[in-house]
Amino acid sequence: MKPIAAAISAACLLLSACGGPSAETARPAPAVEPAAATPPVPEAVKGWREYPLRDGVVSIQPARWRTDVIDIPVPAGKGLEYKLTMKKGQGVVYNVSYGTLEHPGLMEVEFHGHTEKVDGVGDLMFYSKTGGSPESGVFTAPWDGIHGWWLNNLSANDVTVRLELAGFYELEAPKP
């Protein structure tokens, strides 16, 4: 047997012994969608390449932005939800800190949002989950609805969570 034929025979034998695909069970690879065309780079005019505005870059709002600093007492061993109402495209810059929390792992925190339920079904998305480590960010609402933080104090001491907010939103009352 020639060396190439021997190598092919050995590979076939190895595949069948290891449970590799046989001719009867082999399936073609799924079709791959062509990649979206990359927009062309504009030609420079007077030293500048001007790009068209993309969706989501600017969100002009009908009202003035607001700021709030909210101290939320979370009793030891208890949890509560602090919520904002936002419209799709509205944004908020936020900072969350945990005052006297002894160890970050003692606070379960989920930043999430959801729509109202229609016929018993709504949409839910988790934006971040932390164990009580301070977090700062910029958030843009993906839909009209409630967006906020579930704060579950797993420690033996009361903790005051501080939310510093700036942007476009309405405050909701905390709910246990």
N, C-alpha and C positions, 0 to 999 in steps of 0.2 A: 504494500500500500504506500502510495506517495505521501510525503509529509503533510501536505495541505489537506488531502482527503482524510488522513488519520486525525488531524486536528479537528476537522468538521465532525467526524464520527464521535470523537471524544466529547466535544461540546454538546452534541445531541444526546449522548448517553448521560452526561452530567445533568443536563436540563431535565430529562425525563426522570432520573433518579431523585432529583431534588424537588420534584413537583412543579417544574417549569411548565409553561404553556405547550400543549401539543398542537398539532395541526387542527384537530377537531375543536379545541377550546379556545384557540387564539382569537382575539377580537381586534379589529382595527382600532387604532388610537382615535379618541374623539376629535372631531374637527375643531381646529383652533380658529377663533374669530380673528379677522385681521385687526391689527392695532389701529386705534383711531389716528387719523392723519394729524401729524404735528403741524400746527399753523406755520406758515412761512414767516421767516424773520423779515420784518419790514426793512426797506432800504433806508439808510441814514440820509436825512436832509438837514443840512447845516449842523452836522455833528450829532443829531438826535434820531433814534429809531422810535417812532410813535406807534404804540400798540393800541388796539381797540379795547374799550372798557369791557371787562368780563363780569358775568353775573356774580353777585355776592361781594364785590369789592367795596361798593358804597351802598349804604342803606339810608336814604333820606327819611327822616321821621317827622310826623305831623306835630309833635309836641317837643318841648324842651326836655333834655335829659335831667336826671335827678341823681342825688347821692344820698346814701344812708349809712349810718354805723349802727348796727343792731347787736345788743348783748342779749344772748339767749341762754337763760338758766336751764341746764339739763340735770335733773336730780340723779343722784347715785342709783344705778340699777334700772333706770328708766330710759325710754326713747321717745322722741317726738320728731315731727316733720315741720320744717320751715319752708314755706313756698312763696314763689313769685308767679304772677300771671304775666305771660308774655305772648306777643303775636309773632308769627313766623317772620324771621329776618331781624327782629329786635335783638339788641346786644346788651351785654352787661360785662363790666370788668369787675372782678371780685377777689377778695382775700378772705380766707377763713383761718382763724387761729383758735387755740383751745385753752387759754388762760392757765389755770392751775392743774391741768392734767399731768399726773406724775409720769406716765409712760404712754407714748402715742398709741400703742396697741390696745389701750383700754377704752377707746372710743371707736365705734363702728360708724363710718360715714359713707353715705352713698349720695352722690350728686346725680340726679336723674330728672326726667321729664315724662309727662304723659298727656294724652289728649283726653277729652271727655269720651265716655263710652257711648256708642251708638248701637242699639240692638244688643247690648250686653258685651260689646267688644270695643276696646280702645287700643291705642298704640303706646308703647313704653320703650324708653331708651335710657341706658345708664351711661353717663358721661365720664364719671370717675368713681372709684371706690378706694377709700383710704382707711387706715387704722388710726386716724386722729393726727396725722402729720399735717402741719400747716400747708396750705395750698393757695396759690394765686393763679388766676387765669383770665382768659377772655372767652366769652361764650356767646354764640349766636343761636337763637331758638330755631330748631328745624321745623317747627309747626306751632300753630296756636295752641296754647294749653298752659298747664301747670309745670313749673320747673323749680326744683329746690333740693333741699338736703334732708335726708333721714339721718338723725343724730341719735345714736344709741350709746348711752354712757354705761360701760361695763365696769367702771371703777367703783370703789366703796365711798367716794367723795363726790359731792356736787361739783359740776364743772360749768363755767360760763363760756359759751362759744361766742366768738365775735365775728360777725359778718360785716365786711366793708364793701359797699356796692356803689357803682356808678354806671348809669346807662338808662335804658328804656325798659321799664317794668312797673308793675303794681305790686305792692306788698300784700300778702295774705296773712291772716292770724295763724300762729303756730297751733298745730293740732297733735294731741298725744296719740 
